[in-house]
Amino acid sequence: MAATSIKGGPSGTSNVVRLPTAAPRKVDNVRFVAQRYAARKLREGSPWSTSPVSPATREADAKARRISELAATPELIILRAILSTMDGAQHAAIGAQIAADIWHHPTREKLTALDMVQLCRPMTFGEAQALHRAFDRIEQEER
């Protein structure tokens, strides 16, 4: 007895036999067409439809924008120089003191000082690189 091919004709090498329960053709999936179309339109119209941004990049962008918005007053320059020489525990103590003072009497200057304390904490190499790239992006946007 000769083996049959998928088409059903005689073949000398094929041992594949079409099952009687196999579909005669590919089935069209017409269910949920409207839902698939709506989901595609929603993804295309989303502000996140472009390439995803990592949380570290978002944090660096926000930090770079806050730094660029600060006016370079002599007080902030001196504060930044002092904060850059301190370790993490001293940073935390100063931040806690300013935060407690803001809790009792909030002013724009105190919020700026707290922002500067938070921005000048010691950074890892990766955080510093992300911050430099964020400043480059801000500079390109301003052109």
Summary of the structure (lengths in Angstrom):
residues: 143
radius of gyration: 31.7
end to end distance: 80.0
largest distance: 98.4
contacts: 282
relative contact order: 0.10
helix: 60%
strand: 1%
